Amino acid sequence: MATILVVEDNLANMKLAALLLRNAGHQVLAAADAESGLAAARAERPGLILMDLQLPGMDGLAATALLKADPATAAIPVIALTALAMKDDRARSLAAGCDGYIAKPLRYRELYALIDALLGARST
């Protein structure tokens, strides 16, 4: 399975994401803000990143754009996570470079299917 970085400032959401990912056999790295998420992505090179869009300081879209602009991290798939599932959020997420989009609360089947699709697409 993969190492997955979860960038999430809400402790309850972080615990849920980590539990779901570990139950699926993944290793989990955690970051509570965009800056530490960027540092972890550059240092650890995870197989995939779950990026909360609403973070303190730099938001998840800005962080994703930085990751996608850096040749060292550009190939890492990023799934946007948001509690504010507004009509334009999906389009803005994809425009910023996100490879997928999931509205909170997390639904494990949707999460697993998207992770499998992105990780499978990478290995082929």
LINURKA-V15015 format. One record per residue. N is the residue number from 1. RES is the residue in one letter. PHI is phi as a letter, one per 40 degrees, with the letter a starting at -180 (NA if undefined). PSI is psi in degrees with one decimal (999 if undefined). D_LAST is the distance of its C-alpha to the last C-alpha in Angstrom with 2 decimals. Layout:
n;res;phi;psi;d_last
N;RES;PHI;PSI;D_LAST
N;RES;PHI;PSI;D_LAST
//
This chain:
n;res;phi;psi;d_last
1;M;NA;-173.9;15.04
2;A;b;162.2;15.00
3;T;c;126.4;17.92
4;I;b;127.7;18.78
5;L;c;126.6;21.55
6;V;b;118.0;23.96
7;V;b;104.2;26.32
8;E;a;127.9;29.16
9;D;c;-14.5;32.93
10;N;c;118.9;34.12
11;L;c;-41.6;34.56
12;A;c;-42.5;34.42
13;N;c;-37.4;31.14
14;M;c;-45.4;29.72
15;K;c;-41.7;30.93
16;L;c;-48.0;29.47
17;A;c;-44.9;25.98
18;A;c;-42.9;26.13
19;L;c;-48.8;27.41
20;L;c;-42.0;24.73
21;L;c;-43.5;21.91
22;R;c;-38.3;23.68
23;N;c;-26.9;24.31
24;A;c;3.5;20.58
25;G;g;8.3;20.28
26;H;c;155.5;19.21
27;Q;c;146.2;21.27
28;V;b;131.2;23.08
29;L;b;144.9;24.45
30;A;b;141.9;27.14
31;A;a;138.2;28.76
32;A;c;-5.8;31.70
33;D;a;169.3;31.62
34;A;c;-41.3;29.55
35;E;c;-46.1;30.99
36;S;c;-29.5;30.17
37;G;c;-43.4;26.70
38;L;c;-44.2;26.11
39;A;c;-44.0;27.57
40;A;c;-40.3;25.44
41;A;c;-41.8;22.19
42;R;c;-37.6;23.29
43;A;c;-40.0;24.56
44;E;b;-20.9;22.03
45;R;f;63.0;18.68
46;P;c;162.5;17.52
47;G;c;-21.5;14.01
48;L;a;153.7;15.42
49;I;b;131.1;18.92
50;L;c;116.9;21.21
51;M;b;112.2;23.82
52;D;c;139.6;27.21
53;L;c;-32.0;28.59
54;Q;b;97.1;32.22
55;L;b;155.8;32.78
56;P;c;144.3;36.02
57;G;g;-125.2;36.36
58;M;c;134.3;33.23
59;D;c;170.5;31.34
60;G;c;-30.4;27.66
61;L;c;-41.7;27.05
62;A;c;-41.0;28.67
63;A;c;-41.9;26.72
64;T;c;-42.8;23.38
65;A;c;-39.3;24.57
66;L;c;-42.3;25.46
67;L;c;-43.4;22.10
68;K;c;-22.6;20.32
69;A;c;-14.3;23.02
70;D;c;117.6;22.51
71;P;d;-26.7;20.04
72;A;c;-25.2;19.79
73;T;b;-0.1;18.61
74;A;c;-30.5;17.34
75;A;c;-6.7;13.60
76;I;c;121.6;14.48
77;P;c;139.3;14.09
78;V;b;126.9;17.67
79;I;b;121.5;19.09
80;A;c;136.7;22.70
81;L;b;131.0;25.28
82;T;a;142.2;28.70
83;A;c;-23.2;31.87
84;L;c;80.4;33.21
85;A;c;71.9;31.16
86;M;c;160.8;32.93
87;K;d;-40.8;32.08
88;D;c;-9.6;30.99
89;D;c;-42.7;29.01
90;R;c;-46.8;25.67
91;A;c;-42.7;26.16
92;R;c;-37.8;27.37
93;S;c;-47.0;24.44
94;L;c;-37.0;21.89
95;A;c;-32.2;24.19
96;A;c;-9.1;24.24
97;G;h;0.7;20.47
98;C;c;144.5;19.54
99;D;c;-11.8;16.20
100;G;a;171.5;17.97
101;Y;a;130.4;21.54
102;I;b;130.4;23.46
103;A;c;141.5;27.24
104;K;c;153.1;29.24
105;P;c;148.9;30.35
106;L;c;133.9;26.98
107;R;b;118.9;26.20
108;Y;c;-37.5;24.06
109;R;c;-43.2;22.36
110;E;c;-43.9;21.36
111;L;c;-50.9;20.25
112;Y;c;-41.4;18.14
113;A;c;-42.6;16.51
114;L;c;-42.6;15.65
115;I;c;-47.2;14.41
116;D;c;-40.6;12.17
117;A;c;-43.3;10.85
118;L;c;-41.7;10.37
119;L;c;-35.6;9.02
120;G;c;-38.9;6.54
121;A;c;-32.2;5.58
122;R;c;-33.5;5.66
123;S;c;-4.5;3.80
124;T;c;999;0.00
//
